[in-house]
Amino acid sequence: MYERAINRELKRRLTEPRRFIQIVWGPRQVGKTTSVTQVLNGLDMKCTYASADAPTMQTAAWLESQWNAARAQHAASGQPVVLALDEVQKVPAWSSWVKLLWDEDMRSGADVRVVILGSSPLLMQAGMTESLAGRFEVIRATHWTFAECREAFGWDLDTFIYYGGYPGSAPLIAEPDRWRSYILDSLVETSISRDILLMTRVDKPALLRQLFHLACDYSGQIVSYTKLLGQLTGAGNTTTLAHYLRLLEGAGLVAGLEKYAGTALRQRASTPKLQVLNTALMSALSPLSFEQAKADRAYWGRLVESAVGAYLMAEAQQQGFAVRYWREGALEVDFVVERDGDVTAIEVKSGERARELAGLEAFRKKFAPQKSLVLGADGVGVEEFLCASIIT
């Protein structure tokens, strides 16, 4: 079975003498549980896995009982024990309980090595910053990249651009209706209903769902919140939409990129560039088949750009850089990456997107970026870019 890089990193951390709570988070269905299970099965130590996904398990008593069982295994064997807890953010005040139990082990010397998995980064992060400061490390599980899908499933670039990076959907691509149902029912609906609506206060759930669909339709486009409101049927305001867009990003679905402003004081842009975090979301909501999408040059160009944007957003989580866009009048740069003060401007040229590079030239004159890249056409190949950490 194919193993991701996060497997090797988690194994390394769990076998080190110095211990931290290992927190693995990321969107649903990107292989977090599979990766952790593979690591547990390959470790030369006792391991136990438990999930708080069932409603009856979402209590502090359940959490404590799992921890005590791992402690008992350690006491009986005298060897380290790995305890993996999945969907732990569903336990009320989970971080306070984890802190209490972890600190007890640190004082007593009990060698219980803890892995926590979660699919709601907003709630996970809140718990970590409130209670677990200095006690944890994070491993971010992102959507699968083209390089990973090519190695695991033998996909070519076009297949990846259309079907995206959800590994569980790979066996279904030969049956388009089943594939769409899997994406929309098992992934999108579960992420919205369980990771957002059940875990966060949302006063207008219908508006949030509409916003998700609209963001997928307009991925790769710069759309003002005022225009978005005009497309939505529920009452709301720009503040509500910005908040809902952040919730959708936290669930690993769609995001709104901010405008790059150089060294000027930055505020959240009033006009976001909408970006799916996995191109499968665009394709599943589109009436176009794989062959029809490839034949529609304008639509395929948006898919290619969205695939590049999704890759950049995943890399940004891993490497800690910011992804924005830039536009001034009719001039535009698709992506602006900023890391430690260094700026890279990226223009994607594909299909109907093969426009002149006036925007990139204007950006270079105004901001003097350290690097500028053109993807496609006569520049860097999209396949090459998606397989390498060119940003670094």
N, C-alpha and C positions, 0 to 999 in steps of 0.2 A: 504493500500500500504506500502511496506517495506521502512523504513527510515534508512539512513546511519548515522554513527556517525557524519559526517560533518554537518548534519541537526541540531543536538543538539548544536554543537559548534557555528554555525552561529546564531542560535536563541539566545543563551546566549549572544553573543557579541552585537547583535542588540538591546537587551533590557537593556544593561548596561548604566549607566549614562554617563560614559566617552565614547567619540566617536572617531572612526577611520574609514577610508575608508576600507571596507572589500573586499579583492581581492580573488576571487575563480578561480583558474586556474587548468588545467589538460588536458589530451588528449580528443579528440572527442569521443562522445558516451559513456562516463563513468557516465553520470547522473548529470552533473553540473546543467543544467537548471531545471531538474526534482527536484533536491534537493532544489534549491533556490525557486522554485515555491511552493513546499510543505511548506517551512518555511514561505513564504509570506502569504499563505492561512491560516496558523495557528497563525499568529500574531494578537494581539488585537490593531492594528493601521493601518492607511491607507498605502497602498502599491501600487506601480506601476512598471511595467516591460516593457522594450523596448529593441529591438535588432537592432544592426547595421549590421546585416548579409546581408541585401539587398543592392545592389550597390548604389541605390539612397539615402541611409541613411548614407553614409560614409562621413559626413561633420561635421565640428565644429558647424555649425548653427543648425544641427539636435541635437547634443549633448546639446547645450545650451538651445534649446527649451524644451527638455525633463526635464532638470534641473529646468527651470523656471516654468514648469507645476507643478512639485513637490513642489516648493516654494509657488505657488499659493494655492495648497491644504493645506499646512501648515498654511499659513496666514488666510485662511478661517476657519479652524477648531481650530487653536491654539494647535494642537496635533502634535507629531512627524510623519514624513512621510518617508517611506522607498522607495528609488529609486534604482531599479536594472537595470543595463545596460549590455547587453550581447554582446559578440564579439566586445568590444569597441576598441581593438587594431587595427581595420580596419579604424578607424577615424584618419586621419593624425594629428600628434602632439597631440594625445589624452591626454597624461599625463599632458602637459602644460595647456590644457583647464580645465582638472579636477582640477588641482592645483589652477587655478585662481578662479573657481566657488566655490570650497571647502573653500578657504581662505576668499572669500566674505561672505560665510555663517558663518564662525567662527567669523568674525568681527561684523556681523549684528545680530547674535544669532539665525538665522534660523535653525530649527532642522530638516534638511534633512539627513537621514541616508543612506549612499551610499554603494551599493554592485556592484562590477564590476566583470564580468565573461569573461574569455578568454581561447582560446584553442591553443595559440601560446606562450608558456612560454618564449622563447627567446626574442620576441618582447615585451611582457608584462614586463619582468624584466628590459629591457633596459629603458622603459618608467618610471618605478618606481624609479630606481636608479638615473635617470637624474632629475626628477621633484618632486617626491612625498616623499622624505626622511622625516621620522618622522611623516608621515600622514596616514600610512596604516598598515594593518595586512594581512597576507596571510593565506588562507585555501587551502591546496593542495588536489584536488580531484584525486585520483589514480585509476588505474584499480581495478575492484572488486576482493576481496580476495575469497579464498575458503569458509571461514566461512560465508561471506556475500551471496555467491551464494547458499550455502547449506540452509541458513535460508530463502532466498527469493524464491528459485526455487526448493528446495528439492534435489539438486544434490548430488551424491556421489563423492568420490575423483577422480575416473577414469574419470567420465564425466567432471569434472572441468579441469583435466590435459589436456584432448584433446580439449575441446571447449573453454577454457579460460574464462576471466572475462569481457566480453562485455555484459551488461544486455539486450540490445536490441536484441541480437541474440538468447537469451534463447528460445523464442517460436518457433524458426526455426530449432532446432537441429534434429527434427524428419524427416526433409526434407533436406538431406545433400547438394543437389545442390543449393537450396535457401539459406541455411546457408552460403555456400562458396561465393555465389554472394553477399550477404549482407556484409560479411567481406571485400571482395576485392573491391567491387564497392562503397559501402556506407561509409566504414571506411578508408581503405588504400588509395584508389584513392583520396578521398576527403581530407584526411590529407596531402598527398603529393602535390596535385595540388593547394589547397587553403591555407593550413597553411605553406607550405614551398615555393613552386614555385611562388605564387602570392605575398608573403609577404617578401621574402628574395632573394637577388641576387644569382642565380645559373647559372653558365655559361654552365654547361653540365647536363641538366636535365635527359637525357637518362642514363648517367652514375650513377646519384643518384638513379634512379629507379632500375638499375641493381644491385647496391650495396645493396639496400633493400632486393631484392630477394635472393641474395647470403648470406646476414646476416641471413635470416630466414633458409635457407638450412643448414648453418653451425652453428646454435645456439648451444652454449655449447662447441664449439671448439675454440682452440687458433690458429689463422690464421694470418700470417704476412701480412702487407700491400703489400709487393712485390708479395706474392702468390695471394692475392686478385686481384692485377693488372693483373696478368696472366690469371685470370678467366673472366675478363671484356673485352668487345670489344671496348669501347670508350677510347680515349686517355686521360691520366690523370697522376697524380703523387701521392706520398704518402701523401703529404700535402693536396691535394684536397680530397682524400678519408677520411682522418681524419676529415676534416671540414664537409664533407657531413654526416659522421657518427654522428657528434655532432648535425647536423640539424635534422636527423632522430630521435635521442634521444629526442631532444626538442619537437618533434611532438608526442612523446609517442609510438614510433614504435619499434625501435631496438637501442641497445647501444653497445659500445665497452669497456669492463672492462679493467682497467689498471693493470699492474703487481705490486704486493706488493713488496716493497723494504726495509722494516724495517725502520730504522732511517736514511737511506741514502737519499741524495738529490733526490727528485722525479721529474721526467719529464714524459710527456705523453708517455706511452709505445709504442715502435715501433711495438710490436706484441700484438694486443688486443685480448681479449676473447670475441667473439660475443655473444650477449644475446638479445633474443626477450623480449619485455616488456609485452607481452601477448601471451600465447601459442596458442591462436586461429590463430595467424599469421603463425605459423609453420604448423598447421593442414590444414588451408585453402589452402596453397600453395603445400601441399603434395598430391600425388595421392592415399595415403592410407586412407581407411575408418577407422572409429572408431575401428571396430573389427580387421581389418588388422593391424592397428597401435599397438594394444594391443598384437597381436600375434608376432610381430617383436620385439624381446627383446632388440636389440641394439637401434632401433629407439625409443621404449617406454622409455628406460633408458635416452635418450637425452631429451625426452619430460618432464620426471619427473625432471631432473636436471634443465631444462629451467623454469619449473614452480616454483622451489625453487628460482632460480635466479630472476625471475620476482617479486616474493613476497619480496625478500630482497631489490630489487631496489625501490619498492613501500614503504616499511617500511623506507628505507633510506631517502626518501623525507620527510616523516612525522617526523622522529626522528632525522635527521641530522647526520647520520653516513655515512662512506664511504664503498663501496663494491668493492673489488678487487679479483684477483686470484693470485696464486703463482705457479711457475714452475722452476725447476732447473734440466737440463738434462732430464731424464725420470721420475723424481719425480714431483708430481703435487698435489696441493690442490685446490678443486673446487672453494671455496669462502673464502675470508679473509675479515672479517668485523672489522673496526676500529672506535671506538667511544671514544673521550676524552682520547686517549692514550691506552685504553684497546682493546685488540685484541682477536677475536674469529675466529678459523679456522673451516671450515665446509666441510665435505666430504659427497657426496651423493652416496649411493650404491643401485643400482636398475638394474635388468636385467643384461645385459652384463657389466654394470658399477660396478658389485660387485667384484672389484679387491682387492688386498692386500692394506693395509694401510701404505705402506712404505713412501709415500709422506707426509702423515699427521705426521708420526713419525719423519721424517727428519725436517719438519717445526717446530715441537715442540722443537726439540733439538737446532735448530738454533735461533729461535725467542722467545721461552718460552711464548706462548700466555696465556692470563688469562683463556681462556676456549677453548675447542675443542669439536666438535660435529660430530657424525656419524649419518647420516639420513638413515633410511631403515635398512635391515638386522637385526642385533641384537642391533642396536642403537635406537635413538629416532625415533618414527614413523613419516613418512612424513605428514600424516594427522594431528598428534598432533602438529608438527612444524608449519604447515600452519595455524593453528587455534590459535596460542598463540604468544605473543611477547617474545619469548625465548631469543632473543638477549639482551633485557634489563634486 
